[in-house]
Amino acid sequence: MTSNPVASMSLPYGLPEFAAITSEDWHAALVDGMSAQLAELDAIATDTTPPTTENVLDAWERSGQLLNRAAMGFWTLKEADTTDALDAIEEDVSPKLAAHNDAIMLDRRLYDRLAALDARVTNHEVTLDPQAAWLLSEKLRDFRRLGVNLPEADQATLRELNERIATLEAKWSSIVVAGRNAAAIHITDPAELAGLTSDDLDAAKDAAARRELEGWLLELVNTTGQPLLDKLENRAVRERLFRASVSRGLSGEYDTRPLIVELARLRSQRATLLGFAHHAEFVASDGCAKTTEAVNEILGRVAGPAVDNAAKEAAELQAALAADVPNAVLEPWDWQFYAERVKSATYSLDDEVLRPYLDFERVLVDGVFAAATHLYGITFARRDDLSGYTDECRVYEVHDVDDRRFALVVIDPYARPTKQGGAWMTSLVDQSELLDLLPVVTNNCNLVRPAPGKPTLMSWDSVITLFHEFGHDLHGLLSDVRYPSRSGTATPRDFVEYPSQVNEMWAWDPVLLASYARHYETGEPVRQEWIDTLQAARHAGEGYAAVEAFSAMILDQVWHQTPLDELPTSPDEVEAFEKKALASRGVDYPLVPPRYRTAYFSHIWSGSYAAGYYSYLWSEVMDADTVAWFEENGGATRANGDHFRATLLSRGSSVDVMDSYRSFRGADPDVRHMLERRGLV
């Protein structure tokens, strides 16, 4: 076995010893891991004994352990705390990994070995249990879908396309973070920052100091909407911040448009080569949606009513603006500010009133962890003797109902310039009975780091996000499957967001909320009337939220459903294409731009959600239906949590995920609950 520290399993649960691993170690482990897996799979391909579960499926799942460990650790670190060296490794190994995957999925010998096992099952020479049978059927489908039956010349073309696509996606990841950092706006006049809290000002002062600037620096988050637009009273500064956000990637050193044009065209070419009409069809075929017609149908059903709702909200905001600035016309940079004003006036509550009651430490322990304990019986113990990938991480050990220690979760709460925007979960170790591995997962946020000695006070949106990402964590932590490739969140893209969205519901639970929402100084619980107001305001601004989300989903689909000969051929065509795409589906609503514009839409251009951003809506259908089930069956009880855990969360993709859903719900999901939640009926 290699002496590379990446391979070391010396720490509990196989937590990587990040402090002992250099960038050279990561690179070597990735390269050596690819070589080792190909040798392991070659042994399966050349085995002349009759195929069985053990010498095909089990042997396959045992292969690639060094590569899997290196990949999960490297990309966790790369997304959370990158360096120039890690960026360079990503650009070097991404095309190599694409070639490695092709070397496996285009290997006819491996496919034939699987097919021979399938034939033995059909002839009743071998009996497979449900997990093995599903794994075999999925592997055979993946081989066919990814080109194993293509002629040799087409396979050569496919390999070239895959390597080039992987190279461009890696470049995108580096450029978009640098572009976001460069787009921060520098303020030297404190009067221009009226409306910001002392915590906001401290964070902006620290950001400026890190870049050796005087004054304040307003850094951007990855979305179009910027949180500070809720508060900035100076309209000119709001406009400046908004324009800095929406113009990212459109020019200069961090222009992403050349990458976008080439990526879109290459993906289209690859899909056609594989026998699909376009990249979106290729992606949908691997999900729960199955077809782009199904995706288009649900997006078409919700887009029009969402825009209508947003227009009604705009009229109310226009009136609020006119009261402040007579004859002024509402602009996109005004929306968030006046939405907060209107919400505060209507419900007598705003984020700054709640923030002192939302201390991160208490929200995490008495909210997020407590909900998991109440529902599933699991508990969490801080392990200060274990470290994550930065000194800002904290590690918790997870105990099951019988006090058995069975997992770790690494919490990484704070934003930093080296970190991707947004929030996410990753898996460092996948649970597997076959490999006797227990799960290790991460939870990554981008909260503003407080001044020394001060608490981390959260917005309500950040609380919801923390619950959401911990829903992903629970999907990984509670996995109970045999094969590592089927573990936890390794599900279709349009299913993976579903358990995380369900977990958001517990943030709203009145009993739980009263427990975790306490004043950080006095311990006083949040007032009941504020909880009532928060519940009443729950769907305020739904038109805005729906339009920004649905328009991004539609933008993704149009980019990936458009035929090759109609896609842009020049970077200068990107903005016009975007505008036409939104107009074609009725969501070109300038007051509410997409949550991500094309030029900084990392979800789709870095690869993982390409043609799959619709999955948030598709998952919400199951989420809303599941919330209805909990409400119909008594809410947050252990019995309900145990049922959800046993029938769905624990099963990963060890069986068809929709079969898991039906086992849980007793029926297919009902879209009515989502439409009612969104006010779209």
N, C-alpha and C positions, 0 to 999 in steps of 0.2 A: 504493500500500500504506500502511496506517496507520503513524503515527509512534509509536504506543503501544509502550513497551519490552517488553511481553508478546510482541509479534510479532517482536522482534529475534532473529535467528539468528547473532549475532556471536560468541558463545562456541562452542567446539568442540562438535560433535554437536548443536547447537541447545539445549544446556543453558540453561534460563532464567536470566537474570541477576537473581536474586531480590532482591539488595541494591538494585537500581535501580528496583524495581517497588513502587509504593504501592498501598494498598487501592483508591484511586480508579482506578488503572490496571487492576487486576483486574476491577473492576465494569464499566468501559468496554469492556474487551476482550470480556467475556462478552456484553454487550448488543450491541455492534457486530458481534461474531462471528455471533450469531444472525441479524441483519439481512443480513449478507453472504452467509451460506449460503442463506437463502431466495431471494435474488436469483440466486445461482448455480444453484439447483435450478429456479427459474422458467425460466431459459434452456434447461434440459434439457426441461422440460415443454412449452415452446412451440416447440421445434425441429421443423420440418416435414420435415426430411430423413429418409430411412429409418433406423430405429434400428440401431446397430451396437455392438460392444464399446466402441469409442472414444468415441462421442458419448452413450452412456448410462452404461455401467458405469464406464469410466475417468473420465468427466467427473464422475459422482456421487462417486467416491472422492476426486477432487481438491477437491471442495467442502468448505467448513467448516473449513479449516485453521486460521484464527484462533480459531474457537470451540473446536476440539479442543485446541489448544495452551493456550488460557486455562483450559479446564475441567480438563485434567490437572494443570497447574501450581497452579491455585487449590485444588483439593481435596487435593492432596498437602500443601500448606502448611496448609490448614484443619485437616486431621486431625492434623498433627504439631506445629503451633505456632499455635494459634488466638488470636484477639484479639476484643474486642467488635466491632470494625469488620468483621472477617471473618465473624463470626456474623451480623451484620446483612446483609451481602452475601448470604450463603447463604439467609437467610429471604426476601430480596427476589427473588433470581434463580431459586430452585428452582421456584416456580410458573410463572415465565416460561419456563424450560427445558422444563417439562412441556407448556406451550402450544406451544412451538416444535416439540417432537417430534410433537405432534398435527397441527400445521400441515403437517408433512411426511407423516406416515403416514396422514392422512385426505384427502390430496390425490389425487383421482381421476385427475387428469391424469398425475401421476407413475406411478401404478399402471398406467394404460393404456399409458404409454410402455414400461414393463417388459414388460407383457403382449404388446405388439406385437413387441418383440424376441424374446420367447419363441416367438411364432407364426412369426417368420422362421426361427428355429432349427428348429422342427418341420417347416417347409416346405423345409428344406435351402438356404435363401437365405443363411444366416449359419452359420458354424461356430465354436463356442466351445471353448476348451481347458478342462481340468478345473476350474481355479481360477475362471475366468469363469462356467462353467456352474453351479458350486456357489453362487457369489455371487448369480447371477440367481435360482436356485431359492429361496435363503434370503430374498432381498428380497421376492419374491412371497409367500412364506409369512408373513413378518412383517407385510406389509400386510393380509393376510386375517385373521391372528390378532389384530391390533390395531385392527380395526374399520372398514376402508375400505369394506366392503360394507353397513355399517349405514345405515338411513334417516337423513335429515338431522337429524331431531329427536333421535334417539338419539345421533348424533354430537355434538350440542350438549351433551347430558347427559354424555357421555363426557369431553368437554373439561373440564367443570366438576369432575367427579370426579377427573380426573388432576391438575388444578391444586390442588385441596384436599388430596389425598393428598401431593403434593410439599411443600406448605406445612407439613403436620403432621410429615412425616419430617424436615424441616429443623429444626423446633422441638425435636423429640426429641433430635437430635444435641447441641444446646446444653444442654438441661436435664440430660441423663444425665451429662455430664461434670461439670457444676456440682454435681449431686447426689452423685456419687462423691467429689468433693473435700470437700464439706460433711460427709460421713459419717465422715471420719477421726476416730480417737479420741485424745484428749489424755491423756497420762500424766505425772504429776509425781513419783511415788514410784518410784525406780529398782528397788526390790525387786520391783515388779510386772512387770519386764521380764526376770526370770531366764530363762536359756535362749537369749537372743538373742546373736548374735556381736557383736564390736566393730564390724564393718562395718554390721550392722543398726542398732546403737545410734547410730553416726555418721549414718547416713541419717535416722533418726528425729529426731535432734537438729537436723539441717539443715532438715528439713521443718518442725519447730516454729519455728525461727528465721526461716524465710521468711514465716511468718505472725505473727511478732513475739510468739511464745508462749514461756514458760519450759518446760523439761522436754523431753518427747519427743512426737512426733505419729506415730501409726501410720496411714499412708495406705493406702487401699484400691486393689486392682487391680479389673479389670472383672468377673472371674469371681466365683461364689459362694464357692468355696474361696479362702482367703487364704494366701499362702506362709508368713506368720509363724505360722500355726496349727500348722505342723510343729514349732515350737521353743518357743513360750511355755509355760513350766512352770506358771504361775499359771492355774488352771482358770477362775477368775472373769474374768480378763482375756481368756482364750480365748473365753468365752461372750459377753463384751461385744463383741469384735471380730467374731465370727460374726453376732451379732444386728444389728450395724451394717451388715454386708454384706447380709444377706437382707431387711432392712427398707427398703433404698433404694427410693425412688420410690413409697412407699405413703402418704405424707402430706406436709403442709407445702408449702414454697415450690417444691420440686422433685418434686412428685407427678406421675408420668407416666401414671397410670391414665386420666385424661380423654382424653389423646392416644391411648392404646391402644384404648379403647372405640370412639372415632370412626374410627381407622384400620382396625380389624378390620371394622367395618360397611361402611365405604366400599369397601374392597377386595372384600368380598363382593358388594356392589351392582355394582361394575364388572365382576367376573367373570361375573355373571349376564347383564349387558347384552351382553357379548361372546360369550355362548353357552356358557359353561362352568358346571359345577355349583357351583364354588366357586373361590376364589383358588388353592388348592393344585393343582387340576386345570389352571388357566391356567398356572401355573409349570412343572408337570411336563411339559406338552406341549412346552415349549421346551428340555427337557433330554434326557439320555440315558435317564432312567427312562421317559419318555413318558406314564405313567399313575400316578395316586395309588394304584391297586391294587398296582402293582409296589412303590411306596414302602412302603405299609402291610404288604405281605407280608414284606419283608426286616426291617422294624422289629419286626413281630410274631414273626419267627423268632428274633431275638436278645434281645428284652427279658426274657422269662421266665428263660432260663438265666443272664443277667447278674445279675438280682436274686438268684437262687439262689446264685451265686458270692459276691455281696456279703454275703449272710446268713452264709455260712461264714466269711468274713473277720471279720464283726462278732463272732462267738462268740470268736474268738481275741483280738480287741481288748478285749472285755469282760473276759476273764480278766486281761489286762495291767493294765487300769484297776483291777480289784478288788484286785490285788496292791499297788497304790499307795493306793487309797482304798476300804477295805472297805465293802461294801454299796452302793457307788456304781453308778449305772446309766449305761451308755454313751450319750452324747449326740452330736449332729452336730459340736459344737465339740471333741469329744475325738478324733474319728476320725483326722484327719491326724497329730496328736501321737503317738498310740499306734501308728498304722501305721508311723511312722518308728522308734519304739521296737522294734516287732516285727521290722521289716525289718533293723534294725541288729543285733538279737540273732540273727536267723536267718542273716544273710549277713555279719555282722561288718563292715558298711560303711554309712556314712550320708553325706548330702550334705556335711556339714562336713568330713569326712575328704577328700573329693574336691575341694572348692572351691579349695584352694591350688594344685591342679594344672590348674585350668580358667581361666586368664587369658584374658580376651576377645581380646586382641590376638593371642595365639598360636592360640587356637581358630579365629579368623577366617582367619589367614594359613596356618597349618600344618594346619588341619583343613578348613574350608569351601572355601577357595580351592584348597588342594592336592588335594582330592577332585575338583573340577572340572577341574583340570589333568590329573590322572591319567586321568580318564574321557574327556575331550573335547579335550585338548590346548591349552586356552585358558589364558592367564596374565594376571596382574593387576599393574598398576603404579600406585602412589600418585601422584595429581596434586595436589600442594599448591598449585598455581597456580589451581585451580578450587575454587569454593565451592558448597555446597548452600544450603538455605533457612534454616539456623541455623549458628552458628559451631561447633556440636558435630558437624556432618556432616563426613565425609571422603569424597573422591571418588577412585575407582579407574578407570583406563582398562583395557579388556579387549583383549588381543591374541589373534588366532587362531593356528592351528598354523603358518601361514606368516609369523608375526609381523606380519600385517596388523592395524592398529588398527581395531576395529569397534564398540565400545560403551563406555558408561560405566555404573558402578553407584555410587549414593550411599548410604553407610551412615550411619544415624542411630541410635546405640545406646541413648541414655539416656532415662529417664522424666522428665517435667516436668508441672506442673499444667496446662499448656496443650495437652497431648497426649492423644489418645484412648488408652484402655487396650489392652493386648494387643500383638500384633505383626502386621505386614502388609507387603506389597509394593505399590508403585504404579508406574505407567509414566508418565514425563514426556515421552518421545518414542517413538512406536511405529515399529518397523522397517517399511519399505515399499520395494519395488523401484520401484513406480510413482512415488512421490514422492522417491525417492533419499534416504531417511531411515535413519539408523542408530539402534539402540535406546539409550535412557537410562532406567534403572530405579532404584528405591529399595528399601532394606531397613530397615524400622523396628522397633526393639525397645523394650522398657521396662525396661532394666536399671537397677539402683540406681547412681546416680552415686557413685563412691568419694570418700573424703576426699582433699584435695590431696596429690599425691605417692604415692598408693597405687594398686595395680592394680585393675582391674575383675574381680573373681572371680565366676564364674558357678556356678549350680546345674546339675545334670545336665539337668533339665527345660529350662532356658534354652538349653543347648547343642543339645538336640533341636529346640527352636523356631527357633534360628538356622539350622540345616541345613534345616528345613522352609521357612522364608521364602526362603532362597536357592534352593530348588527352584523357587519361583515366579519368582525373578529369572532363573534359567536358562531357563525357559520363554519369558521375554521376550527375553533376551539372544541366544538361539540361534535366534530366529525367522528364517525365510527365505522370505517370501511376497511376493506382488505388492501386495495391497491392504491398506491400513492398518487397515480395519475387521475384518480377518481375522487380525491379527497377534498373536503371542505368547499371552497369557492370555485373549484375547477368545474364549473357548470357552463351551459350556454350563456353568452353575453347578455341576452335579454331575460335571463333568469337571475343572474348573479346580484342584481340590485334589489331584488325582491325581499330577501330576509333583512337587509339593511333598512329598507324603507319601513318594513313592519316595526322594527325596533324603535323608530321615531315615536310611535304612539305612546310609549311609556314616559316620554318626557312630559306629556300632557296629563298624566294620571294625577288627579288632585291630591291623593294621599302622599304619593311620592314627591310631587312638586313641593308640597308644604314641608317635606323633610329636607330636601336639598337646597331649596331657595330660602336661605337665611342670611341676614345681614352679616357681612364679613367682620364687623367690629363688635356688634352687640349680640349676635346670635339670634336676634329677633326674627321669627318666621315672616315670610312675605304675607301681606295682608290678604285675607280671604277675598275682599272685594277686588283686589288686583288680580288674583287668580281668576275670578269670575270675568273680569274685564279682558284678561288675556285669552280666555276661552271664547268670549264674544268676538274678539278681534282676530280670531284664528284664520279666517278666510278673507280678511281685509286685504285689498290689493291683489286679489286672485287673478284679475285680468292681466295686470302687469306681469305677474309671475308666470302665468300660462303662456303669454305671448313670447316672452324672452326665451322660455324653454322650448316651446313648440317650434318657433322659428329657427332655432339652432338645429333641432332635429330635422326639420325640412331642408335646411341648407345642406346638412350632411347628406341627406338622401339624394338631393338634386346633383350634387357634385359626383356622387357615386352611381347614379342611374343614367346620367347623360351619356349618349353614345360617343365614342372616341372622336368622330369627325365633327362633333359639336362642342367639344371641350376647348377651353382656351389653349392657344399655342404660344402666347406671350404673357409675361407678367403684367403688362399694361392692361390686359383684358380681365384680370381677376375681379376688380371691384364692379365692373359692369356685369360680369357673370353673376356675382353675388346678388346684385340688385334685381336682375331679371329672374333669378331663382326664387327669391322671396316673393316677387310680384306674381309669378306663375302659380303660386299656391295660396295667394291671398293674405300673406303675412308681411308685406312690405309696409310696415307701420313705423315711420321715422321716429316717433316719440318713444318707441320701445324697441331698440335694436336687439338683435339676437344676443343671447347670453354669452356667446363667443362668436365674434366675426371670423371670417375665413382666415385672416392673416395671423391669428393667435389661437386658433381652435386646436389646441394640443390633443384633445381627446381623439380627434380623427386623423391628424397628420403624423402623430407619433406612432400610430398603428393600432393600438389596442381597441379603440372604439370606432375605427373607420367603418362607415355605413352602419354603425351599431349604436349611435347615440340615442336612437329611438327607444333603446332598451329601458331607459328610465320611465318612459310612459307605459311600455308594455309591462314592466314589472309593477308599476303602480296599479294596474288593473288587478293583479293578484294581491297586492298589498291592501288595497281598499276592501277587497272581498274577504281577506283574512281578518282585517280589523272588524268587519261586520260579524265574522264568526266568533271572535272573542267577545264582542258585545252581546251576541245572542246566547253565549254560553257562560256568562258570569264574570267576564273580564280577566284581570290579572291573578289567576289562581294557579297553584302548583299543578293541579290536574291538567289545566289547559296548557301550561308551559311544558309539562312532561309529554303531552300528546304532540305538541308542535315539534319538540326536540326529537321524539322517537320516530315520528312519521316523515319528517322533512329535514330539519337542521342536521341530523346525524348522518343522513344518507348521501350527501354530496351529489355526485353524478354516478354513483354505483349502480343505479337503475335509471330509467327514463325519468327526468325531473318532473314531467307532467304526471307521470304515474305517482310520484311522491306527493305531488300537490293533491291529486285525487284521493290518495290514502289519508291525507290530512283533512281535506275539506269535505270529501264525500261527493264531490261534483267538480265540474270545470268552473273556472272563475267567471263571475258575473260582472260584465263591464258597467252595469248600472251604478254600482257603488262608487266607482271612480268618477263617473259623469256627475253624480250628485255632489260629491265632494268638491269638484271643480266648479260647480255652478253652471254646468254645460248642458243640463237636461232641458 
